[in-house]
């Protein structure tokens, strides 16, 4: 009888969702002048199972903008949260990409390899280096004026060493110029990196520019060139979809360049992104279609943005790529108005982005929860690439039933149908992929990227732990399944297909902060009173070669996601790219470096050692 009751409840839930999706249940209004108001509007929309990018969600929280006291008194932390299980540095063969040593967070990496020079690599990230600068502007600490900016780093030796670090407004190094205030731009903040090379050795960076408490926002594209000494220089941005309207928010852009000699559109640049649209009167979410624009002149200007994918207009997280014949593909997560589940969708252009096919559904998706025993935000957005022979691969993450033998969108795993407790008890996040050999017309049943990891349980380490109240935290009898998420895809000239993702495969104790200092930015470093231990899932970064069915962990020490942003944000994605030498280069957010913080979000500390988010990379071929 119990099973029958559950089944009936699920059927009723499905029926309710199908009849009322995307309809606001109240007359509530939202101040969409601010990011926080836009975020609330999206999150309050029934039936919408994605949100703003994890990056913009973090930026919507303005509690880190509290002004420091005057006069400045260096803060001596009472406690700094840490664990003996944390690393002291990113160990070889992995390499740290960003070069600052003052504890600035970097996360959400993108990577590109010069198609003509496999030793030349560029990485981008959300970079908070300005939040640790020691300079002042008209008496105000730079670290108070700074924010999330668009950081880049480059290597001319195949990823063995990296350059550079920005230290102040007069020494931006390879920080993207012309978008945010301290780089000579008009916006409070920027980030959300995406990178692509053309056939001439130019590299293009796509990102966002936005204000946190005002309406202006944009997509921005900067062109980078390397001089005869191998030094990277960035030009000023070209803005796409620039707006001051509180009813529009540009989010989650991606970039691709046609580098195929046989294409009719060689070196054409394509940018895709999400445009969130809100009611001008009430601020309520209306839709969030995917837009695309292209450039025929090296990024100097772009075509009028074009909506693709209608009637699938409740969308987020697009990826654009170009095939060997010049065909352009855009993938994203989204739904039609009455869909129960989101799907991964695809459209195609064969005329250089002027016209697009109707959307094709790759597969339905059960949007994931954050991995058990973590606190950071997640998404199920796709990543994709295409082989030299034209086979398309797309990867994403979906909640998978623990007992399933094949891919399914089981209502038991849908938090919006069966509840979070049901998902935690019966399901886990899994990175999966599908492929198409007919130009995206049809797709295979999704398969696991890491079947061995997916079938495993998490390993407990560091138990037992004694709490301040003298109780004991022991390892749970059921540590839970390994969860894989934030996949990336890259294909090699020799046809090999590489995919990568985080794997939450370790469980350990983590001591909480019972009383953090105020304001929020200070409390991320200074804990006034320690709390009890909790279970904390640590991450590894894994790479799989689908051609040889070989996979391996490329990170060198379990990653503690509790470091940086209170554990709530580690980025929206990771990345992998392959050079003309068929060597892959994977990048991820790592927290195993110890650095010394002095200036932090406008506050001065006595020099304090912390673990902080950095970008790490590893290379290889299987």
RODO-2510 file (C-alpha; in nm, 4 decimals, decimal comma):
residues 622
     n   res          X          Y          Z
     1     x     0,0000     0,0000     0,0000
     2     x     0,2871     0,2393     0,0822
     3     x     0,4383     0,1974    -0,2655
     4     x     0,1002     0,2599    -0,4287
     5     x     0,0552     0,5777    -0,2224
     6     x     0,3986     0,7065    -0,3256
     7     x     0,3264     0,6339    -0,6920
     8     x    -0,0066     0,8182    -0,6766
     9     x     0,1623     1,1156    -0,5090
    10     x     0,4250     1,1315    -0,7819
    11     x     0,1613     1,1170    -1,0554
    12     x    -0,0329     1,4000    -0,8903
    13     x     0,2864     1,6027    -0,8549
    14     x     0,3637     1,5580    -1,2244
    15     x     0,0134     1,6614    -1,3220
    16     x     0,0349     1,9733    -1,1057
    17     x     0,3688     2,0735    -1,2524
    18     x     0,2531     2,0290    -1,6104
    19     x    -0,0460     2,2563    -1,5622
    20     x     0,1103     2,5397    -1,3637
    21     x     0,4759     2,5725    -1,4627
    22     x     0,6290     2,9189    -1,4842
    23     x     0,3262     3,0997    -1,3445
    24     x     0,3854     3,3255    -1,0452
    25     x     0,1571     3,2173    -0,7643
    26     x     0,1368     3,5610    -0,6002
    27     x     0,1225     3,9276    -0,6912
    28     x     0,4659     3,9864    -0,5394
    29     x     0,6831     4,2469    -0,7072
    30     x     1,0630     4,2642    -0,7349
    31     x     1,3166     4,5438    -0,7555
    32     x     1,5084     4,4197    -1,0576
    33     x     1,7363     4,7205    -1,0505
    34     x     1,9603     4,5018    -0,8344
    35     x     2,1085     4,1582    -0,8921
    36     x     1,9490     4,0475    -0,5664
    37     x     1,6046     4,1468    -0,6939
    38     x     1,6557     3,9636    -1,0232
    39     x     1,7760     3,6550    -0,8366
    40     x     1,4709     3,6573    -0,6071
    41     x     1,2384     3,6896    -0,9067
    42     x     1,3953     3,3927    -1,0841
    43     x     1,4104     3,1775    -0,7709
    44     x     1,0453     3,2486    -0,6872
    45     x     0,9227     3,1301    -1,0283
    46     x     0,7386     2,7972    -0,9880
    47     x     0,8560     2,5238    -1,2224
    48     x     1,1898     2,6901    -1,3054
    49     x     1,4667     2,4548    -1,1949
    50     x     1,7723     2,6623    -1,2752
    51     x     1,8712     3,0093    -1,1633
    52     x     2,1158     3,2822    -1,2462
    53     x     2,4681     3,1524    -1,2883
    54     x     2,6330     3,0496    -0,9621
    55     x     2,8694     3,3414    -1,0181
    56     x     2,5912     3,6031    -1,0382
    57     x     2,4186     3,4433    -0,7401
    58     x     2,7359     3,4991    -0,5395
    59     x     2,7612     3,8579    -0,6643
    60     x     2,3956     3,9227    -0,5764
    61     x     2,4865     3,8870    -0,2084
    62     x     2,6117     4,2345    -0,1145
    63     x     2,6834     4,1515     0,2481
    64     x     3,0558     4,1528     0,1588
    65     x     3,0350     4,5248     0,0727
    66     x     3,0239     4,6567     0,4307
    67     x     3,2741     4,9426     0,4610
    68     x     3,5768     4,8892     0,6865
    69     x     3,6201     5,0926     1,0068
    70     x     3,8181     5,4120     1,0153
    71     x     4,0902     5,4421     1,1281
    72     x     4,2012     5,0984     1,0101
    73     x     4,3142     4,8601     1,2804
    74     x     4,4672     4,5349     1,1534
    75     x     4,2519     4,2379     1,2526
    76     x     4,4019     3,9459     1,4404
    77     x     4,1755     3,6448     1,3838
    78     x     4,0649     3,4513     1,6898
    79     x     4,0415     3,1297     1,4844
    80     x     4,0922     3,0530     1,1163
    81     x     3,8983     2,7505     0,9973
    82     x     4,1301     2,4786     0,8719
    83     x     4,1858     2,1050     0,8815
    84     x     4,4959     1,8852     0,9161
    85     x     4,3631     1,7111     0,6046
    86     x     4,4073     2,0271     0,3954
    87     x     4,7098     2,0543     0,1690
    88     x     4,9910     2,3058     0,1975
    89     x     5,0381     2,3479    -0,1774
    90     x     4,9211     2,2099    -0,5099
    91     x     5,1645     1,9264    -0,5683
    92     x     5,3276     1,8147    -0,8952
    93     x     5,2478     1,7038    -1,1546
    94     x     4,9554     1,9461    -1,1113
    95     x     5,0524     2,3136    -1,1456
    96     x     4,9042     2,6312    -0,9975
    97     x     4,8026     2,8684    -1,2770
    98     x     4,7367     3,2005    -1,1003
    99     x     5,0473     3,3677    -0,9630
   100     x     4,9265     3,5936    -0,6798
   101     x     5,0424     3,4997    -0,3300
   102     x     4,8093     3,7174    -0,1194
   103     x     4,5143     3,4827    -0,0807
   104     x     4,2926     3,6148    -0,3603
   105     x     4,0270     3,3639    -0,4680
   106     x     4,0180     3,2469    -0,8287
   107     x     3,7543     3,0053    -0,9565
   108     x     3,5492     2,8922    -1,2571
   109     x     3,8340     2,8387    -1,5061
   110     x     3,8198     2,8294    -1,8850
   111     x     4,1107     2,7228    -2,1067
   112     x     4,2170     2,7460    -2,4719
   113     x     4,5214     2,6182    -2,6627
   114     x     4,6606     2,7938    -2,9699
   115     x     4,5787     2,5624    -3,2647
   116     x     4,9130     2,6569    -3,4257
   117     x     5,1268     2,6256    -3,1109
   118     x     5,0415     2,3542    -2,8563
   119     x     5,2773     2,5116    -2,6011
   120     x     5,0784     2,8372    -2,5920
   121     x     4,7872     2,8130    -2,3507
   122     x     4,5590     3,0760    -2,1979
   123     x     4,3427     3,0264    -1,8878
   124     x     4,0719     3,2611    -1,7618
   125     x     3,8884     3,2746    -1,4300
   126     x     3,6770     3,4810    -1,1988
   127     x     3,9591     3,6662    -1,0262
   128     x     3,9248     3,8493    -0,6951
   129     x     4,2851     3,9711    -0,6941
   130     x     4,1717     4,3348    -0,6594
   131     x     4,0173     4,2375    -0,3242
   132     x     4,3702     4,1786    -0,1891
   133     x     4,5550     4,4754    -0,3428
   134     x     4,7425     4,6916    -0,0907
   135     x     4,7102     5,0168    -0,2889
   136     x     4,4694     5,3036    -0,2305
   137     x     4,2683     5,5298    -0,4627
   138     x     4,2044     5,8758    -0,3169
   139     x     4,2597     5,7316     0,0291
   140     x     4,0238     5,4346    -0,0163
   141     x     4,1797     5,0857    -0,0119
   142     x     4,1809     4,9260    -0,3565
   143     x     4,0621     4,6064    -0,1926
   144     x     3,7430     4,7873    -0,0883
   145     x     3,6866     4,9227    -0,4399
   146     x     3,7634     4,5930    -0,6139
   147     x     3,5341     4,3009    -0,6854
   148     x     3,5177     3,9935    -0,9054
   149     x     3,7157     4,0747    -1,2184
   150     x     3,8136     3,8789    -1,5300
   151     x     4,1567     3,7288    -1,4810
   152     x     4,3759     3,5565    -1,7392
   153     x     4,7109     3,3786    -1,7296
   154     x     4,9217     3,2344    -2,0080
   155     x     5,1913     2,9758    -2,0654
   156     x     5,4394     2,9448    -2,3502
   157     x     5,5881     2,6155    -2,2339
   158     x     5,2963     2,3763    -2,2436
   159     x     5,1621     2,4654    -1,8992
   160     x     5,4812     2,4175    -1,6963
   161     x     5,4982     2,7858    -1,5943
   162     x     5,2467     3,0689    -1,6016
   163     x     5,2296     3,4499    -1,6142
   164     x     5,1231     3,6966    -1,4662
   165     x     4,9850     3,8751    -1,1577
   166     x     4,8101     4,2130    -1,1420
   167     x     4,9196     4,4244    -0,8440
   168     x     4,7434     4,7610    -0,8809
   169     x     4,5530     4,9751    -1,1360
   170     x     4,8827     5,0746    -1,2983
   171     x     5,0026     4,7156    -1,3333
   172     x     4,7105     4,5123    -1,4668
   173     x     4,9383     4,2463    -1,6212
   174     x     4,6909     4,0116    -1,7953
   175     x     4,3795     4,1180    -1,6048
   176     x     4,1141     4,1932    -1,8684
   177     x     4,1031     4,5739    -1,9212
   178     x     3,8212     4,8158    -1,9832
   179     x     3,5292     4,6392    -1,8161
   180     x     3,5427     4,7007    -1,4381
   181     x     3,6236     5,0226    -1,2524
   182     x     3,9807     4,9480    -1,1441
   183     x     4,0683     4,8347    -1,4979
   184     x     3,9402     5,1535    -1,6603
   185     x     3,5858     5,0285    -1,7229
   186     x     3,2356     5,1329    -1,6230
   187     x     3,1098     4,8276    -1,4299
   188     x     3,1368     4,7219    -1,0674
   189     x     3,2312     4,3638    -1,1467
   190     x     3,2910     4,1106    -1,4202
   191     x     3,3833     3,7502    -1,4850
   192     x     3,2264     3,4307    -1,6192
   193     x     3,5263     3,3519    -1,8433
   194     x     3,5283     3,1848    -2,1850
   195     x     3,8230     3,1674    -2,4264
   196     x     3,8951     3,0771    -2,7892
   197     x     4,1852     3,1197    -3,0339
   198     x     4,1586     3,1996    -3,4046
   199     x     4,3873     3,0718    -3,6796
   200     x     4,6057     3,3853    -3,6621
   201     x     4,7180     3,3330    -3,3021
   202     x     4,4760     3,5881    -3,1540
   203     x     4,2927     3,4819    -2,8408
   204     x     3,9461     3,6077    -2,7479
   205     x     3,8042     3,6415    -2,3975
   206     x     3,4283     3,6591    -2,3426
   207     x     3,2893     3,7629    -2,0074
   208     x     3,0277     3,9686    -1,8284
   209     x     3,0279     4,3228    -1,6959
   210     x     2,7638     4,4322    -1,4465
   211     x     2,6715     4,6444    -1,1483
   212     x     2,5588     4,4655    -0,8353
   213     x     2,3001     4,7161    -0,7132
   214     x     2,2181     4,8963    -1,0380
   215     x     2,0790     4,7807    -1,3723
   216     x     2,3639     4,8202    -1,6281
   217     x     2,5135     4,4949    -1,7593
   218     x     2,6731     4,3571    -2,0752
   219     x     2,8544     4,0766    -2,2508
   220     x     3,2123     4,1806    -2,3330
   221     x     3,4702     4,0387    -2,5749
   222     x     3,8399     4,1347    -2,5613
   223     x     4,1029     4,0364    -2,8175
   224     x     4,4470     3,9342    -2,6993
   225     x     4,7659     3,9296    -2,9070
   226     x     5,1103     3,7860    -2,8364
   227     x     5,4158     3,9939    -2,9223
   228     x     5,7458     3,8599    -3,0591
   229     x     5,8610     3,7866    -2,7036
   230     x     5,5548     3,5744    -2,6296
   231     x     5,3948     3,8328    -2,3997
   232     x     5,0144     3,8535    -2,4034
   233     x     4,8518     4,1950    -2,4476
   234     x     4,4758     4,2486    -2,4182
   235     x     4,2857     4,5126    -2,6150
   236     x     3,9808     4,7026    -2,4971
   237     x     3,6411     4,5286    -2,4997
   238     x     3,3685     4,5187    -2,7586
   239     x     3,0316     4,5152    -2,5816
   240     x     2,7421     4,2942    -2,6952
   241     x     2,3852     4,3352    -2,5734
   242     x     2,4851     4,6278    -2,3534
   243     x     2,1856     4,7531    -2,1557
   244     x     2,0804     4,9868    -1,8775
   245     x     1,7342     4,8324    -1,8517
   246     x     1,6357     4,6782    -1,5209
   247     x     1,4250     4,4304    -1,7203
   248     x     1,7238     4,2618    -1,8915
   249     x     2,0144     4,0653    -1,7515
   250     x     2,2834     3,9088    -1,9687
   251     x     2,4300     3,5922    -1,8182
   252     x     2,6333     3,2795    -1,8898
   253     x     2,8055     3,3642    -2,2163
   254     x     3,0367     3,1360    -2,4171
   255     x     3,2624     3,1926    -2,7191
   256     x     3,3873     2,9888    -3,0146
   257     x     3,5946     3,0677    -3,3236
   258     x     3,5863     2,8837    -3,6559
   259     x     3,9457     2,7596    -3,6960
   260     x     3,8761     2,5188    -3,9824
   261     x     4,0622     2,5876    -4,3077
   262     x     3,7950     2,4219    -4,5233
   263     x     3,5111     2,6288    -4,3765
   264     x     3,3565     2,9219    -4,5628
   265     x     3,3601     3,1180    -4,2356
   266     x     3,7169     3,0725    -4,1068
   267     x     3,7971     3,2975    -3,8087
   268     x     3,4345     3,4020    -3,7600
   269     x     3,3685     3,4497    -3,3874
   270     x     3,0459     3,3298    -3,2245
   271     x     2,9148     3,4279    -2,8823
   272     x     2,6096     3,2748    -2,7138
   273     x     2,4502     3,3796    -2,3865
   274     x     2,1321     3,3863    -2,1792
   275     x     1,9132     3,6957    -2,1732
   276     x     1,6922     3,7020    -1,8637
   277     x     1,3834     3,9148    -1,9244
   278     x     1,1704     4,0576    -1,6435
   279     x     0,8447     4,2521    -1,6327
   280     x     0,9113     4,6256    -1,6306
   281     x     0,6075     4,6755    -1,4067
   282     x     0,6365     4,3921    -1,1520
   283     x     0,9904     4,2629    -1,1911
   284     x     0,8599     3,9089    -1,2341
   285     x     1,0602     3,6668    -1,4455
   286     x     0,9165     3,6288    -1,7975
   287     x     1,1665     3,4165    -1,9914
   288     x     1,5363     3,3593    -2,0497
   289     x     1,6056     3,2675    -2,4130
   290     x     1,9467     3,2017    -2,5653
   291     x     2,0928     3,4685    -2,7956
   292     x     2,3808     3,4457    -3,0442
   293     x     2,5908     3,7103    -3,2196
   294     x     2,8885     3,6757    -3,4534
   295     x     3,1821     3,8847    -3,5694
   296     x     3,3418     3,8843    -3,9153
   297     x     3,6146     4,1382    -3,8304
   298     x     3,8145     3,9910    -3,5456
   299     x     3,5808     4,1037    -3,2700
   300     x     3,5753     4,4731    -3,3597
   301     x     3,1966     4,4550    -3,3972
   302     x     2,9230     4,1934    -3,3724
   303     x     2,6004     4,1197    -3,5552
   304     x     2,2639     4,2107    -3,4082
   305     x     2,1919     3,9526    -3,1338
   306     x     1,9572     3,6826    -3,2565
   307     x     1,7260     3,4664    -3,0458
   308     x     1,7708     3,0959    -3,1124
   309     x     1,5758     2,8000    -2,9854
   310     x     1,2181     2,9234    -2,9795
   311     x     0,9772     2,7973    -2,8446
   312     x     1,2325     2,6728    -2,5885
   313     x     1,2689     3,0065    -2,4104
   314     x     1,3160     2,9110    -2,0439
   315     x     1,6881     2,8531    -2,0767
   316     x     2,0302     2,8871    -1,9195
   317     x     2,3931     2,7769    -1,9591
   318     x     2,4666     2,7756    -2,3336
   319     x     2,7777     2,6453    -2,5113
   320     x     2,8632     2,7312    -2,8701
   321     x     3,1065     2,5332    -3,0876
   322     x     3,2054     2,5055    -3,4537
   323     x     3,2352     2,1857    -3,6571
   324     x     3,5000     2,1027    -3,9190
   325     x     3,2650     2,2037    -4,2041
   326     x     3,1881     2,5418    -4,0455
   327     x     2,8525     2,4359    -3,9002
   328     x     2,7809     2,6111    -3,5704
   329     x     2,6105     2,4342    -3,2794
   330     x     2,4644     2,5818    -2,9615
   331     x     2,3735     2,3614    -2,6638
   332     x     2,1916     2,4672    -2,3483
   333     x     1,9667     2,3531    -2,0660
   334     x     1,6056     2,4640    -2,0885
   335     x     1,2395     2,3829    -2,1295
   336     x     0,9171     2,4706    -2,2995
   337     x     0,6374     2,6188    -2,0914
   338     x     0,4626     2,2964    -1,9886
   339     x     0,7594     2,0591    -1,9614
   340     x     0,7964     1,8596    -1,6407
   341     x     1,1727     1,8220    -1,6741
   342     x     1,4335     2,0437    -1,8319
   343     x     1,6203     1,9061    -2,1312
   344     x     1,9545     1,9548    -2,3008
   345     x     1,8782     2,1275    -2,6326
   346     x     2,0701     2,1977    -2,9518
   347     x     2,0349     2,4231    -3,2561
   348     x     2,2538     2,4369    -3,5667
   349     x     2,3530     2,6952    -3,8284
   350     x     2,5140     2,6138    -4,1631
   351     x     2,5336     2,9709    -4,2948
   352     x     2,7687     3,1362    -4,0470
   353     x     2,5101     3,2108    -3,7790
   354     x     2,2564     3,3902    -3,9991
   355     x     1,9812     3,1299    -3,9581
   356     x     1,9226     2,8434    -3,7183
   357     x     1,7372     2,5126    -3,7115
   358     x     1,4509     2,4358    -3,4783
   359     x     1,5742     2,3048    -3,1418
   360     x     1,6441     1,9341    -3,0980
   361     x     1,6192     1,7749    -2,7525
   362     x     1,9257     1,5664    -2,6682
   363     x     1,7833     1,4223    -2,3448
   364     x     1,5764     1,5167    -2,0414
   365     x     1,7616     1,6256    -1,7282
   366     x     1,6939     1,5874    -1,3573
   367     x     1,8633     1,8963    -1,2164
   368     x     2,1119     1,8093    -0,9465
   369     x     2,1325     1,9117    -0,5846
   370     x     2,4693     2,0105    -0,4466
   371     x     2,6640     1,6934    -0,3607
   372     x     2,5758     1,5587    -0,0171
   373     x     2,7778     1,7184     0,2649
   374     x     2,8729     2,0261     0,0651
   375     x     2,7396     2,3832     0,0641
   376     x     2,8249     2,5217    -0,2815
   377     x     2,5747     2,5985    -0,5561
   378     x     2,5586     2,3762    -0,8640
   379     x     2,3913     2,3518    -1,2033
   380     x     2,3285     2,0972    -1,4783
   381     x     2,4463     2,3086    -1,7734
   382     x     2,6016     2,1265    -2,0706
   383     x     2,9536     2,1235    -2,2139
   384     x     3,0205     2,0039    -2,5693
   385     x     3,2741     1,9516    -2,8471
   386     x     3,3016     1,7917    -3,1909
   387     x     3,5604     1,5536    -3,3375
   388     x     3,7470     1,6125    -3,6651
   389     x     3,5140     1,3551    -3,8246
   390     x     3,2047     1,5469    -3,7125
   391     x     3,0829     1,3371    -3,4177
   392     x     2,9231     1,5595    -3,1544
   393     x     2,9612     1,4968    -2,7818
   394     x     2,7683     1,6767    -2,5091
   395     x     2,8012     1,6223    -2,1331
   396     x     2,6002     1,7410    -1,8331
   397     x     2,5097     1,6230    -1,4845
   398     x     2,1800     1,4743    -1,3722
   399     x     2,0487     1,3109    -1,0579
   400     x     2,0751     0,9325    -1,1065
   401     x     1,8813     0,6666    -0,9174
   402     x     2,1283     0,4630    -0,7113
   403     x     1,9759     0,1357    -0,8350
   404     x     1,9382     0,2351    -1,2021
   405     x     2,1166     0,0328    -1,4687
   406     x     2,0648     0,2934    -1,7428
   407     x     1,9946     0,6629    -1,7778
   408     x     1,6498     0,7725    -1,6705
   409     x     1,4701     1,0821    -1,5451
   410     x     1,3160     0,9171    -1,2418
   411     x     1,0687     1,1339    -1,0443
   412     x     1,2175     0,9918    -0,7231
   413     x     1,5346     1,1871    -0,8068
   414     x     1,3558     1,5163    -0,8786
   415     x     1,3662     1,7381    -0,5694
   416     x     1,0683     1,9372    -0,6989
   417     x     0,8563     1,6218    -0,7141
   418     x     0,9668     1,3861    -0,4363
   419     x     1,1515     1,6294    -0,2081
   420     x     1,5140     1,6785    -0,1128
   421     x     1,5117     1,3971     0,1441
   422     x     1,4059     1,1468    -0,1220
   423     x     1,6837     1,2580    -0,3539
   424     x     1,9446     1,2326    -0,0780
   425     x     1,8270     0,8837     0,0152
   426     x     1,7885     0,7355    -0,3315
   427     x     1,9935     0,9306    -0,5851
   428     x     2,3270     1,0939    -0,6559
   429     x     2,4661     1,3495    -0,9007
   430     x     2,6294     1,1873    -1,2029
   431     x     2,8157     1,3325    -1,5017
   432     x     2,6828     1,1792    -1,8236
   433     x     2,7243     1,2234    -2,1974
   434     x     2,5507     1,1576    -2,5277
   435     x     2,6828     1,1631    -2,8841
   436     x     2,5477     1,2227    -3,2338
   437     x     2,6955     1,0973    -3,5602
   438     x     2,4440     1,2708    -3,7872
   439     x     2,5053     1,6386    -3,7141
   440     x     2,2787     1,6516    -3,4105
   441     x     1,9715     1,4978    -3,5722
   442     x     1,9626     1,2075    -3,3273
   443     x     2,1379     1,1256    -3,0024
   444     x     2,2445     0,8139    -2,8148
   445     x     2,1066     0,7146    -2,4763
   446     x     2,3204     0,8990    -2,2173
   447     x     2,6026     0,7056    -2,0508
   448     x     2,8120     0,7677    -1,7409
   449     x     3,1448     0,9425    -1,7980
   450     x     3,3005     0,7726    -1,4947
   451     x     3,1177     0,4400    -1,4399
   452     x     3,3699     0,3060    -1,1889
   453     x     3,3562     0,6192    -0,9757
   454     x     2,9789     0,6295    -1,0053
   455     x     2,9500     0,2756    -0,8675
   456     x     3,1697     0,3542    -0,5658
   457     x     3,1010     0,4882    -0,2194
   458     x     3,2907     0,7781    -0,0670
   459     x     3,5996     0,6968     0,1414
   460     x     3,5954     0,8215     0,5035
   461     x     3,9161     0,9829     0,6342
   462     x     4,0041     1,1712     0,9530
   463     x     3,7464     1,0164     1,1850
   464     x     3,6600     1,0280     1,4721
   465     x     3,6538     1,3981     1,5641
   466     x     3,5935     1,5356     1,9136
   467     x     3,3562     1,8317     1,9303
   468     x     3,3920     2,1298     2,1669
   469     x     3,0994     1,9869     2,3667
   470     x     3,2980     1,6577     2,3999
   471     x     3,0623     1,4593     2,1788
   472     x     3,2201     1,2488     1,9053
   473     x     3,1583     1,2649     1,5322
   474     x     3,2184     0,9208     1,3836
   475     x     3,2206     0,8222     1,0201
   476     x     2,8692     0,7346     0,9053
   477     x     2,7944     0,3695     0,8364
   478     x     2,6806     0,4716     0,4885
   479     x     2,9207     0,7311     0,3454
   480     x     2,7094     0,7746     0,0310
   481     x     2,7821     0,7374    -0,3374
   482     x     3,0583     0,9218    -0,5177
   483     x     2,9024     1,2158    -0,7033
   484     x     3,0470     1,3598    -1,0253
   485     x     2,9596     1,7048    -1,1572
   486     x     3,0679     2,0106    -1,3616
   487     x     3,1828     1,8089    -1,6644
   488     x     3,3858     1,9447    -1,9538
   489     x     3,4529     1,8032    -2,3015
   490     x     3,7426     1,8341    -2,5481
   491     x     3,8284     1,6405    -2,8616
   492     x     4,1773     1,5835    -3,0007
   493     x     4,3036     1,6039    -3,3612
   494     x     4,3585     1,2260    -3,3501
   495     x     3,9896     1,1767    -3,2690
   496     x     4,0205     1,0987    -2,8998
   497     x     3,7494     1,2364    -2,6746
   498     x     3,8409     1,3626    -2,3288
   499     x     3,5916     1,4459    -2,0557
   500     x     3,6597     1,5728    -1,7070
   501     x     3,4647     1,6486    -1,3898
   502     x     3,4845     1,6827    -1,0151
   503     x     3,4281     1,3700    -0,8094
   504     x     3,3106     1,4075    -0,4490
   505     x     3,4770     1,0839    -0,3370
   506     x     3,6053     1,1510     0,0156
   507     x     3,4192     1,2190     0,3408
   508     x     3,5907     1,3852     0,6355
   509     x     3,5168     1,5928     0,9477
   510     x     3,5078     1,9710     0,9169
   511     x     3,4894     2,1995     1,2165
   512     x     3,2331     2,4740     1,1737
   513     x     3,2393     2,8306     1,3003
   514     x     2,9744     2,8857     1,5665
   515     x     3,0252     3,2629     1,5728
   516     x     3,1823     3,4259     1,2672
   517     x     3,3053     3,7825     1,2920
   518     x     3,1081     4,0555     1,1199
   519     x     3,0722     4,1800     0,8557
   520     x     3,0534     3,8822     0,6167
   521     x     3,3872     3,9425     0,4449
   522     x     3,5712     3,9447     0,7786
   523     x     3,3812     3,6400     0,8998
   524     x     3,5127     3,4395     0,6063
   525     x     3,8548     3,4532     0,7698
   526     x     3,7998     3,5415     1,1361
   527     x     3,5998     3,2942     1,3468
   528     x     3,5274     3,4151     1,7005
   529     x     3,4049     3,0803     1,8362
   530     x     3,4464     2,7307     1,6945
   531     x     3,1468     2,5016     1,6505
   532     x     3,0985     2,1286     1,6230
   533     x     3,2256     1,9124     1,3393
   534     x     3,0126     1,8154     1,0424
   535     x     3,0627     1,5660     0,7598
   536     x     3,2348     1,7328     0,4649
   537     x     3,2708     1,5869     0,1156
   538     x     3,6085     1,6562    -0,0451
   539     x     3,6632     1,6638    -0,4189
   540     x     3,9041     1,5196    -0,6717
   541     x     3,9326     1,6145    -1,0384
   542     x     3,9134     1,3303    -1,2883
   543     x     3,9778     1,2966    -1,6624
   544     x     3,8443     1,0187    -1,8858
   545     x     3,9442     0,9196    -2,2386
   546     x     3,6279     0,7769    -2,3931
   547     x     3,8262     0,6300    -2,6816
   548     x     4,0438     0,4050    -2,4664
   549     x     3,8073     0,3798    -2,1661
   550     x     4,0896     0,4968    -1,9413
   551     x     4,0349     0,7482    -1,6615
   552     x     4,2439     0,8858    -1,3794
   553     x     4,2434     1,1396    -1,0986
   554     x     4,4640     1,4324    -1,2025
   555     x     4,4311     1,6456    -0,8878
   556     x     4,7002     1,5592    -0,6332
   557     x     4,5191     1,6074    -0,2998
   558     x     4,1497     1,6085    -0,1994
   559     x     3,9992     1,9565    -0,2413
   560     x     3,8189     2,1154     0,0530
   561     x     3,5360     2,3233    -0,0916
   562     x     3,4698     2,4936     0,2437
   563     x     3,7549     2,7364     0,1759
   564     x     3,6514     3,0599     0,0091
   565     x     3,3075     3,2252     0,0145
   566     x     3,1986     3,0272     0,3196
   567     x     3,1943     2,7109     0,1087
   568     x     2,9026     2,8444    -0,0979
   569     x     3,0742     2,9059    -0,4314
   570     x     3,3460     2,7272    -0,6291
   571     x     3,2385     2,8471    -0,9741
   572     x     2,9920     2,7295    -1,2387
   573     x     3,2178     2,4973    -1,4362
   574     x     3,5600     2,3462    -1,5009
   575     x     3,7344     2,3130    -1,8360
   576     x     3,9533     2,0961    -2,0568
   577     x     4,1212     2,1617    -2,3926
   578     x     4,3460     1,9639    -2,6274
   579     x     4,6317     2,0985    -2,8376
   580     x     4,7506     2,0031    -3,1839
   581     x     4,9937     1,7617    -3,0141
   582     x     4,6929     1,5641    -2,8805
   583     x     4,7814     1,6498    -2,5177
   584     x     4,4909     1,7463    -2,2923
   585     x     4,5064     2,0328    -2,0435
   586     x     4,2493     2,0208    -1,7623
   587     x     4,1785     2,3101    -1,5235
   588     x     3,9789     2,3210    -1,2010
   589     x     3,9380     2,5168    -0,8772
   590     x     4,1695     2,3842    -0,6057
   591     x     4,2095     2,4891    -0,2401
   592     x     4,5322     2,3193    -0,1355
   593     x     4,7627     2,6221    -0,1508
   594     x     4,8338     2,8088     0,1710
   595     x     4,8833     3,1821     0,1228
   596     x     4,9090     3,4901     0,3426
   597     x     4,6257     3,7438     0,3512
   598     x     4,6850     4,1026     0,4618
   599     x     4,4253     4,3091     0,2715
   600     x     4,0842     4,1524     0,2224
   601     x     3,7694     4,3257     0,0887
   602     x     3,8859     4,6597     0,2324
   603     x     3,9880     4,5208     0,5723
   604     x     4,3455     4,4923     0,6908
   605     x     4,4540     4,1778     0,8753
   606     x     4,7765     4,0982     1,0483
   607     x     4,9427     3,8600     0,7996
   608     x     4,7216     3,5508     0,8234
   609     x     4,7754     3,2109     0,6627
   610     x     4,4710     3,0683     0,4852
   611     x     4,3791     2,8052     0,2293
   612     x     4,2108     2,9787    -0,0617
   613     x     4,0696     2,8992    -0,4060
   614     x     4,3251     2,8804    -0,6873
   615     x     4,3253     2,7483    -1,0425
   616     x     4,5167     2,4235    -1,0949
   617     x     4,5998     2,2438    -1,4170
   618     x     4,7254     1,9045    -1,5273
   619     x     4,8104     1,7672    -1,8697
   620     x     4,8500     1,4294    -2,0313
   621     x     4,7341     1,1796    -2,2886
   622     x     4,6096     0,8278    -2,2254
***
